Amino acid sequence: MDLKSYLRKVSSFDSCSSSKKIDYFIHFLIDQRKLDGVKAKDIVECFNELSLSPYSNICSYLSKNAQRRKGQKFIKRKDLYILEAGYIKELEQTIDLDFIPVATNNLFPLSIFDNTRGYLVDFAKEASCCYDFSLYNSCFFMLRKLLETLIIELFERHGLESQIKNGNGGYYFLSDLIAKMSEQKTWHLTKIVKIDILKVKKFADSSVHSKRFSAKKTDIDNLKTEIRIIIEELVNLIDYPSWSNNIKNNT
């Protein structure tokens, strides 16, 4: 989870003092970034990331609140500070454990799915939240789900769904869906999409099926442009507004 996403769980963060913000930064750095402890420079980086003016004397604040006395907030271990156990419980009472994440455009522009289908918007938002909260295997799973759905709807849009169904009436697996889509002459699929969709599929398959593979942020970051191009092209080929009008006119 990135810092901004974490702080959405703290409803009072914007109004709290600079010193109190330090406490939340330390909790974030240890709980989310998995640091063994923090230094003053780590806290300064958090202030800078949020474009906030840093507390005037962070070192003094850390040292003072690490003293053994009533109300102690921190424990100093060598040159690192961690949160005192009792204060962690107190601090976590102000963090919304039932927090509902807000989807961002960090993975791809959510506007791609404007005027499509409600369930596609939901899938896109879930993929986005998975990315923002560092759930990269889950993110690839949702990307795979998006691709499967878009390919199926591309065939349905043109009344060709029978070409991607097996003898039992179920849809083909993704590999066969991609092959059928790429060879279809009813629409023109660009060469770059034909190539890049296989790259995304490789990571998505590994995330879903491989017990040893664990997706990393860089795996997705290196494919962000390709993911956007693929999704935009499929959405444009389907042309949801026109499809909706056709359905309306035929009912």
Secondary structure, 3 states (H helix, E strand, C coil): CCHHHHHCCCCCHHHCCHHHHHHHHHHHHHHCCCCCCECHHHHHHHHHHCCCCCCCCHHHHHHHCCCCCCCCCEEEECCEEEECHHHHHHHHCCCCCCCCCCCCCCCCCHHHHCCCCHHHHHHHHHHHHHHHCCCHHHHHHHHHHHHHHHHHHHHHHCCCHHHHECCCCCECCHHHHHHHHHHCCCCCCCHHHHHHHHHHHHHHHHHHHCCCCCCCHHHHHCCHHHHHHHHHHHHHHHCHHHHHHHHHHCC
